[in-house]
């Protein structure tokens, strides 16, 4: 039961990490998109 609990905790924290990573990558992509868009508008 202890191993199962650790595994469940690991999966839960792992999915949370994945969600956070995906969200930060999404935000980064959005910022890059805005920056490149502004650069194209300036030129």
PQR file with spaces between the fields and no chain letter, atoms N, CA, C, O and H, PARSE charges and radii, in Angstrom:
ATOM       1  N    UNK     1       0.840   -1.218    0.000 -0.4000 1.5000
ATOM       2  CA   UNK     1       0.000    0.000    0.000 -0.0000 2.0000
ATOM       3  C    UNK     1       0.868    1.259    0.000  0.5500 1.7000
ATOM       4  O    UNK     1       0.506    2.268   -0.604 -0.5500 1.4000
ATOM       5  N    UNK     2       2.015    1.192    0.682 -0.4000 1.5000
ATOM       6  CA   UNK     2       2.889    2.356    0.746 -0.0000 2.0000
ATOM       7  C    UNK     2       3.451    2.702   -0.634  0.5500 1.7000
ATOM       8  O    UNK     2       3.510    3.867   -1.026 -0.5500 1.4000
ATOM       9  H    UNK     2       2.309    0.372    1.173  0.4000 1.0000
ATOM      10  N    UNK     3       3.863    1.654   -1.358 -0.4000 1.5000
ATOM      11  CA   UNK     3       4.400    1.861   -2.706 -0.0000 2.0000
ATOM      12  C    UNK     3       3.339    2.456   -3.624  0.5500 1.7000
ATOM      13  O    UNK     3       3.627    3.317   -4.456 -0.5500 1.4000
ATOM      14  H    UNK     3       3.815    0.708   -1.039  0.4000 1.0000
ATOM      15  N    UNK     4       2.110    1.984   -3.458 -0.4000 1.5000
ATOM      16  CA   UNK     4       1.000    2.479   -4.270 -0.0000 2.0000
ATOM      17  C    UNK     4       0.751    3.954   -3.971  0.5500 1.7000
ATOM      18  O    UNK     4       0.486    4.744   -4.877 -0.5500 1.4000
ATOM      19  H    UNK     4       1.876    1.285   -2.782  0.4000 1.0000
ATOM      20  N    UNK     5       0.837    4.316   -2.695 -0.4000 1.5000
ATOM      21  CA   UNK     5       0.620    5.692   -2.283 -0.0000 2.0000
ATOM      22  C    UNK     5       1.692    6.598   -2.884  0.5500 1.7000
ATOM      23  O    UNK     5       1.393    7.679   -3.391 -0.5500 1.4000
ATOM      24  H    UNK     5       1.052    3.674   -1.959  0.4000 1.0000
ATOM      25  N    UNK     6       2.952    6.142   -2.820 -0.4000 1.5000
ATOM      26  CA   UNK     6       4.063    6.912   -3.387 -0.0000 2.0000
ATOM      27  C    UNK     6       3.884    7.076   -4.890  0.5500 1.7000
ATOM      28  O    UNK     6       4.125    8.146   -5.449 -0.5500 1.4000
ATOM      29  H    UNK     6       3.195    5.264   -2.408  0.4000 1.0000
ATOM      30  N    UNK     7       3.455    5.986   -5.536 -0.4000 1.5000
ATOM      31  CA   UNK     7       3.244    6.034   -6.986 -0.0000 2.0000
ATOM      32  C    UNK     7       2.138    7.030   -7.337  0.5500 1.7000
ATOM      33  O    UNK     7       2.260    7.799   -8.290 -0.5500 1.4000
ATOM      34  H    UNK     7       3.259    5.116   -5.082  0.4000 1.0000
ATOM      35  N    UNK     8       1.063    7.005   -6.556 -0.4000 1.5000
ATOM      36  CA   UNK     8      -0.051    7.929   -6.805 -0.0000 2.0000
ATOM      37  C    UNK     8       0.387    9.371   -6.604  0.5500 1.7000
ATOM      38  O    UNK     8       0.025   10.259   -7.376 -0.5500 1.4000
ATOM      39  H    UNK     8       0.964    6.381   -5.781  0.4000 1.0000
ATOM      40  N    UNK     9       1.181    9.591   -5.546 -0.4000 1.5000
ATOM      41  CA   UNK     9       1.695   10.929   -5.269 -0.0000 2.0000
ATOM      42  C    UNK     9       2.595   11.395   -6.405  0.5500 1.7000
ATOM      43  O    UNK     9       2.522   12.543   -6.842 -0.5500 1.4000
ATOM      44  H    UNK     9       1.475    8.870   -4.919  0.4000 1.0000
ATOM      45  N    UNK    10       3.441   10.491   -6.873 -0.4000 1.5000
ATOM      46  CA   UNK    10       4.375   10.805   -7.960 -0.0000 2.0000
ATOM      47  C    UNK    10       3.619   11.174   -9.234  0.5500 1.7000
ATOM      48  O    UNK    10       3.962   12.135   -9.922 -0.5500 1.4000
ATOM      49  H    UNK    10       3.501    9.558   -6.518  0.4000 1.0000
ATOM      50  N    UNK    11       2.578   10.387   -9.535 -0.4000 1.5000
ATOM      51  CA   UNK    11       1.768   10.646  -10.735 -0.0000 2.0000
ATOM      52  C    UNK    11       1.053   11.992  -10.615  0.5500 1.7000
ATOM      53  O    UNK    11       0.978   12.755  -11.577 -0.5500 1.4000
ATOM      54  H    UNK    11       2.299    9.606   -8.976  0.4000 1.0000
ATOM      55  N    UNK    12       0.526   12.273   -9.408 -0.4000 1.5000
ATOM      56  CA   UNK    12      -0.197   13.522   -9.192 -0.0000 2.0000
ATOM      57  C    UNK    12       0.736   14.723   -9.342  0.5500 1.7000
ATOM      58  O    UNK    12       0.398   15.696  -10.016 -0.5500 1.4000
ATOM      59  H    UNK    12       0.588   11.654   -8.626  0.4000 1.0000
ATOM      60  N    UNK    13       1.913   14.649   -8.711 -0.4000 1.5000
ATOM      61  CA   UNK    13       2.868   15.750   -8.803 -0.0000 2.0000
ATOM      62  C    UNK    13       3.412   15.855  -10.223  0.5500 1.7000
ATOM      63  O    UNK    13       3.671   16.953  -10.714 -0.5500 1.4000
ATOM      64  H    UNK    13       2.188   13.859   -8.163  0.4000 1.0000
ATOM      65  N    UNK    14       3.583   14.714  -10.877 -0.4000 1.5000
ATOM      66  CA   UNK    14       4.086   14.699  -12.245 -0.0000 2.0000
ATOM      67  C    UNK    14       3.115   15.386  -13.200  0.5500 1.7000
ATOM      68  O    UNK    14       3.523   16.176  -14.051 -0.5500 1.4000
ATOM      69  H    UNK    14       3.372   13.822  -10.478  0.4000 1.0000
ATOM      70  N    UNK    15       1.823   15.077  -13.051 -0.4000 1.5000
ATOM      71  CA   UNK    15       0.820   15.691  -13.920 -0.0000 2.0000
ATOM      72  C    UNK    15       0.716   17.188  -13.636  0.5500 1.7000
ATOM      73  O    UNK    15       0.475   17.990  -14.538 -0.5500 1.4000
ATOM      74  H    UNK    15       1.492   14.436  -12.360  0.4000 1.0000
ATOM      75  N    UNK    16       0.904   17.549  -12.362 -0.4000 1.5000
ATOM      76  CA   UNK    16       0.857   18.969  -12.009 -0.0000 2.0000
ATOM      77  C    UNK    16       2.040   19.691  -12.639  0.5500 1.7000
ATOM      78  O    UNK    16       1.901   20.803  -13.149 -0.5500 1.4000
ATOM      79  H    UNK    16       1.100   16.898  -11.629  0.4000 1.0000
ATOM      80  N    UNK    17       3.213   19.045  -12.597 -0.4000 1.5000
ATOM      81  CA   UNK    17       4.409   19.616  -13.200 -0.0000 2.0000
ATOM      82  C    UNK    17       4.212   19.760  -14.704  0.5500 1.7000
ATOM      83  O    UNK    17       4.584   20.770  -15.302 -0.5500 1.4000
ATOM      84  H    UNK    17       3.326   18.143  -12.183  0.4000 1.0000
ATOM      85  N    UNK    18       3.620   18.733  -15.300 -0.4000 1.5000
ATOM      86  CA   UNK    18       3.377   18.750  -16.738 -0.0000 2.0000
ATOM      87  C    UNK    18       2.439   19.892  -17.107  0.5500 1.7000
ATOM      88  O    UNK    18       2.658   20.593  -18.094 -0.5500 1.4000
ATOM      89  H    UNK    18       3.318   17.913  -14.815  0.4000 1.0000
ATOM      90  N    UNK    19       1.400   20.072  -16.311 -0.4000 1.5000
ATOM      91  CA   UNK    19       0.438   21.142  -16.565 -0.0000 2.0000
ATOM      92  C    UNK    19       1.108   22.503  -16.448  0.5500 1.7000
ATOM      93  O    UNK    19       0.884   23.390  -17.271 -0.5500 1.4000
ATOM      94  H    UNK    19       1.222   19.503  -15.508  0.4000 1.0000
ATOM      95  N    UNK    20       1.935   22.658  -15.416 -0.4000 1.5000
ATOM      96  CA   UNK    20       2.648   23.919  -15.209 -0.0000 2.0000
ATOM      97  C    UNK    20       3.618   24.183  -16.356  0.5500 1.7000
ATOM      98  O    UNK    20       3.720   25.304  -16.854 -0.5500 1.4000
ATOM      99  H    UNK    20       2.117   21.938  -14.747  0.4000 1.0000
ATOM     100  N    UNK    21       4.329   23.134  -16.767 -0.4000 1.5000
ATOM     101  CA   UNK    21       5.284   23.272  -17.868 -0.0000 2.0000
ATOM     102  C    UNK    21       4.553   23.654  -19.146  0.5500 1.7000
ATOM     103  O    UNK    21       4.991   24.541  -19.879 -0.5500 1.4000
ATOM     104  H    UNK    21       4.246   22.223  -16.362  0.4000 1.0000
ATOM     105  N    UNK    22       3.430   22.976  -19.411 -0.4000 1.5000
ATOM     106  CA   UNK    22       2.651   23.250  -20.614 -0.0000 2.0000
ATOM     107  C    UNK    22       2.122   24.684  -20.595  0.5500 1.7000
ATOM     108  O    UNK    22       2.129   25.369  -21.618 -0.5500 1.4000
ATOM     109  H    UNK    22       3.074   22.255  -18.816  0.4000 1.0000
ATOM     110  N    UNK    23       1.659   25.136  -19.415 -0.4000 1.5000
ATOM     111  CA   UNK    23       1.121   26.484  -19.283 -0.0000 2.0000
ATOM     112  C    UNK    23       2.212   27.527  -19.513  0.5500 1.7000
ATOM     113  O    UNK    23       1.993   28.523  -20.203 -0.5500 1.4000
ATOM     114  H    UNK    23       1.654   24.579  -18.584  0.4000 1.0000
ATOM     115  N    UNK    24       3.389   27.291  -18.931 -0.4000 1.5000
ATOM     116  CA   UNK    24       4.490   28.246  -19.083 -0.0000 2.0000
ATOM     117  C    UNK    24       4.979   28.269  -20.531  0.5500 1.7000
ATOM     118  O    UNK    24       5.321   29.326  -21.061 -0.5500 1.4000
ATOM     119  H    UNK    24       3.567   26.482  -18.371  0.4000 1.0000
ATOM     120  N    UNK    25       5.008   27.091  -21.166 -0.4000 1.5000
ATOM     121  CA   UNK    25       5.419   27.036  -22.567 -0.0000 2.0000
ATOM     122  C    UNK    25       4.402   27.764  -23.436  0.5500 1.7000
ATOM     123  O    UNK    25       4.771   28.458  -24.383 -0.5500 1.4000
ATOM     124  H    UNK    25       4.730   26.233  -20.735  0.4000 1.0000
ATOM     125  N    UNK    26       3.126   27.606  -23.113 -0.4000 1.5000
ATOM     126  CA   UNK    26       2.056   28.275  -23.837 -0.0000 2.0000
ATOM     127  C    UNK    26       2.195   29.787  -23.718  0.5500 1.7000
ATOM     128  O    UNK    26       2.054   30.516  -24.700 -0.5500 1.4000
ATOM     129  H    UNK    26       2.826   27.042  -22.344  0.4000 1.0000
ATOM     130  N    UNK    27       2.482   30.258  -22.472 -0.4000 1.5000
ATOM     131  CA   UNK    27       2.648   31.682  -22.230 -0.0000 2.0000
ATOM     132  C    UNK    27       3.870   32.210  -22.978  0.5500 1.7000
ATOM     133  O    UNK    27       3.841   33.304  -23.540 -0.5500 1.4000
ATOM     134  H    UNK    27       2.597   29.667  -21.675  0.4000 1.0000
ATOM     135  N    UNK    28       4.948   31.414  -22.976 -0.4000 1.5000
ATOM     136  CA   UNK    28       6.174   31.809  -23.659 -0.0000 2.0000
ATOM     137  C    UNK    28       5.927   31.945  -25.159  0.5500 1.7000
ATOM     138  O    UNK    28       6.393   32.892  -25.793 -0.5500 1.4000
ATOM     139  H    UNK    28       4.971   30.524  -22.519  0.4000 1.0000
ATOM     140  N    UNK    29       5.190   30.989  -25.714 -0.4000 1.5000
ATOM     141  CA   UNK    29       4.867   31.034  -27.132 -0.0000 2.0000
ATOM     142  C    UNK    29       4.026   32.255  -27.471  0.5500 1.7000
ATOM     143  O    UNK    29       4.199   32.870  -28.523 -0.5500 1.4000
ATOM     144  H    UNK    29       4.811   30.220  -25.199  0.4000 1.0000
ATOM     145  N    UNK    30       3.119   32.598  -26.573 -0.4000 1.5000
ATOM     146  CA   UNK    30       2.255   33.758  -26.775 -0.0000 2.0000
ATOM     147  C    UNK    30       3.088   35.046  -26.780  0.5500 1.7000
ATOM     148  O    UNK    30       2.892   35.924  -27.620 -0.5500 1.4000
ATOM     149  H    UNK    30       2.978   32.098  -25.718  0.4000 1.0000
ATOM     150  N    UNK    31       4.027   35.137  -25.817 -0.4000 1.5000
ATOM     151  CA   UNK    31       4.905   36.313  -25.729 -0.0000 2.0000
ATOM     152  C    UNK    31       5.754   36.428  -26.991  0.5500 1.7000
ATOM     153  O    UNK    31       5.907   37.516  -27.546 -0.5500 1.4000
ATOM     154  H    UNK    31       4.186   34.424  -25.135  0.4000 1.0000
ATOM     155  N    UNK    32       6.303   35.306  -27.438 -0.4000 1.5000
ATOM     156  CA   UNK    32       7.125   35.309  -28.652 -0.0000 2.0000
ATOM     157  C    UNK    32       6.295   35.745  -29.854  0.5500 1.7000
ATOM     158  O    UNK    32       6.769   36.491  -30.710 -0.5500 1.4000
ATOM     159  H    UNK    32       6.179   34.423  -26.986  0.4000 1.0000
ATOM     160  N    UNK    33       5.058   35.275  -29.908 -0.4000 1.5000
ATOM     161  CA   UNK    33       4.169   35.620  -31.014 -0.0000 2.0000
ATOM     162  C    UNK    33       3.914   37.128  -31.040  0.5500 1.7000
ATOM     163  O    UNK    33       3.960   37.761  -32.095 -0.5500 1.4000
ATOM     164  H    UNK    33       4.672   34.669  -29.213  0.4000 1.0000
ATOM     165  N    UNK    34       3.644   37.689  -29.858 -0.4000 1.5000
ATOM     166  CA   UNK    34       3.386   39.129  -29.752 -0.0000 2.0000
ATOM     167  C    UNK    34       4.625   39.924  -30.135  0.5500 1.7000
ATOM     168  O    UNK    34       4.535   40.920  -30.854 -0.5500 1.4000
ATOM     169  H    UNK    34       3.607   37.175  -29.001  0.4000 1.0000
ATOM     170  N    UNK    35       5.791   39.478  -29.649 -0.4000 1.5000
ATOM     171  CA   UNK    35       7.040   40.184  -29.944 -0.0000 2.0000
ATOM     172  C    UNK    35       7.348   40.173  -31.436  0.5500 1.7000
ATOM     173  O    UNK    35       7.703   41.206  -32.003 -0.5500 1.4000
ATOM     174  H    UNK    35       5.864   38.669  -29.066  0.4000 1.0000
ATOM     175  N    UNK    36       7.216   39.022  -32.072 -0.4000 1.5000
ATOM     176  CA   UNK    36       7.496   38.931  -33.504 -0.0000 2.0000
ATOM     177  C    UNK    36       6.472   39.738  -34.297  0.5500 1.7000
ATOM     178  O    UNK    36       6.807   40.343  -35.316 -0.5500 1.4000
ATOM     179  H    UNK    36       6.927   38.183  -31.612  0.4000 1.0000
ATOM     180  N    UNK    37       5.231   39.747  -33.830 -0.4000 1.5000
ATOM     181  CA   UNK    37       4.176   40.498  -34.502 -0.0000 2.0000
ATOM     182  C    UNK    37       4.494   41.994  -34.459  0.5500 1.7000
ATOM     183  O    UNK    37       4.337   42.704  -35.452 -0.5500 1.4000
ATOM     184  H    UNK    37       4.959   39.256  -33.002  0.4000 1.0000
ATOM     185  N    UNK    38       4.944   42.458  -33.289 -0.4000 1.5000
ATOM     186  CA   UNK    38       5.296   43.871  -33.138 -0.0000 2.0000
ATOM     187  C    UNK    38       6.483   44.225  -34.020  0.5500 1.7000
ATOM     188  O    UNK    38       6.519   45.297  -34.624 -0.5500 1.4000
ATOM     189  H    UNK    38       5.071   41.881  -32.482  0.4000 1.0000
ATOM     190  N    UNK    39       7.452   43.322  -34.092 -0.4000 1.5000
ATOM     191  CA   UNK    39       8.648   43.568  -34.882 -0.0000 2.0000
ATOM     192  C    UNK    39       8.286   43.682  -36.355  0.5500 1.7000
ATOM     193  O    UNK    39       8.820   44.532  -37.067 -0.5500 1.4000
ATOM     194  H    UNK    39       7.422   42.451  -33.601  0.4000 1.0000
ATOM     195  N    UNK    40       7.376   42.820  -36.811 -0.4000 1.5000
ATOM     196  CA   UNK    40       6.945   42.856  -38.206 -0.0000 2.0000
ATOM     197  C    UNK    40       6.154   44.134  -38.493  0.5500 1.7000
ATOM     198  O    UNK    40       6.239   44.685  -39.590 -0.5500 1.4000
ATOM     199  H    UNK    40       6.942   42.129  -36.232  0.4000 1.0000
ATOM     200  N    UNK    41       5.396   44.597  -37.519 -0.4000 1.5000
ATOM     201  CA   UNK    41       4.611   45.815  -37.701 -0.0000 2.0000
ATOM     202  C    UNK    41       5.504   47.044  -37.772  0.5500 1.7000
ATOM     203  O    UNK    41       5.204   47.991  -38.499 -0.5500 1.4000
ATOM     204  H    UNK    41       5.327   44.149  -36.628  0.4000 1.0000
ATOM     205  N    UNK    42       6.617   47.033  -37.010 -0.4000 1.5000
ATOM     206  CA   UNK    42       7.528   48.174  -36.995 -0.0000 2.0000
ATOM     207  C    UNK    42       8.242   48.338  -38.334  0.5500 1.7000
ATOM     208  O    UNK    42       8.391   49.456  -38.829 -0.5500 1.4000
ATOM     209  H    UNK    42       6.861   46.263  -36.420  0.4000 1.0000
ATOM     210  N    UNK    43       8.686   47.221  -38.923 -0.4000 1.5000
ATOM     211  CA   UNK    43       9.457   47.297  -40.159 -0.0000 2.0000
ATOM     212  C    UNK    43       8.571   47.612  -41.359  0.5500 1.7000
ATOM     213  O    UNK    43       9.064   47.711  -42.482 -0.5500 1.4000
ATOM     214  H    UNK    43       8.566   46.313  -38.522  0.4000 1.0000
